[in-house]
Amino acid sequence: MRRPTRRTIAALGGFALLPALALAAPATAQSTDVEHAAAAQEQWRGYWVDAFNEGIYDAAEVTELVSEAQDLGANALVVQVGRRFDCFCNDALYPRTDAGIDPAPYDPLAEVIDQAHAAGIEVHAWVNATTLWNSATPPSSPEHAFNAHGLDAEGRDRWLNKRVDGSEKIGNNTYIDPANPDAVDYVVDAVTSITENYDVDGVNLDYIRYPDYNTAGVFVNDWGYSDTSLSRFAAETGRTDVPAPDDEQFSDWRRDQVSNLVRKIFVAMYQVDDSDRLSINGITYAYGPASYGGWEGTRPYAEVLQDWKGWLDEGIVDTVTAMNYKRNWMPEQARMFTEWNDALIDYRADRHVVNGPALYLNDIDDAVAQATETVEAGFDGWMGYSYANPTQDATASGDPAVKDAERAALVDALRADVFAEDVVVPEMTWKTAPTTGNVSGTVTLGSRDAADQVDVVLHPVAGTPGEKVFVRTDGSGWFGAVDLAPGRYRVQVVEDGAEGTASTFVRVGAGEVAEVDVRAESLS
């Protein structure tokens, strides 16, 4: 049975880390030392637990994982359950993985939830959003998206992303195109099937971007050339050419496709359980914005078309868990680490930012140094990558005993210094005490056709505060808006050529998702 949508969480108010306290409301004269101490106890702390290594393949591994997480004082585990459109679980839209886990009825995700929750540790389901398959052997399930919508499919049923040179497969790696409406809706439904059927505390999206393996070098992405993608781009822009990878309009359009997917998942998760956290793994390739003249000059934004700064600004993610993978022992990479730290704190908006150092690239002293810098920078938390390979010596060794010994030594060093105190996961006050609401809507043409890439405006009426909100439908005719002032709105299609559109009204409540349908006879 699902828990109530507003479960009681053992979380205290305030910011996690002492440097961040300056961002909170000034203390009153009546504030007590106890209140200040409580505020300092919020800090996300945990591991990424990948599913390519041991950790969740059987119940005994889960027991060891949870025990070692407790040693660290961890309060969150981000556990990979969706690697390549499969699931390390038994009850989701994604088919059960072919990996060598214990046979059913063993359910890795359920087992982690049971044991971690008993220990007071949150569980976040880590799902790769766009990585379709990576093996020469196809998945066993005929329902797997690679079999149903991969190399043998045609037209819109072919979900594969395509590079400008025509490649759809790099080695054994294939990806879905985030501009394919059916693929997008499948991912949204698969993610929400996990939140509906399991008592997770959130979902962590990885590979929520366009692929690597670009032929044009850095700062350019040359994916997005599927027939469906190019057809939709042409319909939107009126262009008849095939855009170049560095075409600014095409890059903005592709970037918007990823943002549409994030927005749709955020709203859908909110509708299922408004206490679940949506976190995304933010790319931090190379140097930070300070070296490139701002966010839009960075490789995450320009090269893999991932606008996580925009997602924080809009409020369509709860947390950015930054993959700040840098070697502290290399001066230039240490500079990169610091530049991204500065940017993440600056870009936090009204959400949370968690720093994710690469444990696997550093020795213990360097890992402690990066954890210390994370705390001093004022992050909402720290998460190490990864549980399986906690140091560079562990990464270099195939001996499980070496990995275990390195993890134990790292934990001892962290607990002796920067993580000496136990902490709780920071409270998402925008969800636990909401003052705004959200809208989920669709625009249809005639009786049933989805209105793809249509402009819609939400007009506040009847004394509702705020300005007009402009949104745009995705390939399924869906639109969403978040952080709206409670009140009444008139929803209007404003696309050029729209005919037969009557005004439609919707009432938005704090902490709710209001649903609305808008119909137009046609778009000329």
KAWO-V419575 format. One record per helix or strand of 2 or more residues. SS is the DSSP state (@ for helix, = for strand). FROM is the first residue (numbers start at 0). LEN is the number of residues. If there is no record, write none. Layout:
BEGIN
ss=SS from=FROM len=LEN
ss=SS from=FROM len=LEN
END
This chain:
BEGIN
ss=@ from=17 len=6
ss=@ from=32 len=7
ss== from=43 len=6
ss=@ from=58 len=14
ss== from=75 len=7
ss== from=85 len=2
ss== from=94 len=2
ss=@ from=107 len=11
ss== from=121 len=7
ss== from=130 len=3
ss=@ from=144 len=5
ss=@ from=154 len=3
ss== from=172 len=4
ss=@ from=180 len=17
ss== from=201 len=5
ss=@ from=226 len=11
ss=@ from=247 len=25
ss== from=276 len=7
ss=@ from=288 len=4
ss=@ from=294 len=3
ss=@ from=298 len=5
ss=@ from=307 len=7
ss== from=318 len=6
ss=@ from=330 len=16
ss== from=351 len=7
ss=@ from=358 len=3
ss=@ from=363 len=14
ss== from=380 len=5
ss=@ from=391 len=5
ss=@ from=399 len=17
ss=@ from=428 len=4
ss== from=435 len=10
ss== from=448 len=2
ss== from=454 len=7
ss== from=468 len=4
ss== from=477 len=8
ss== from=486 len=7
ss== from=497 len=2
ss== from=503 len=5
ss== from=512 len=8
ss== from=521 len=2
END
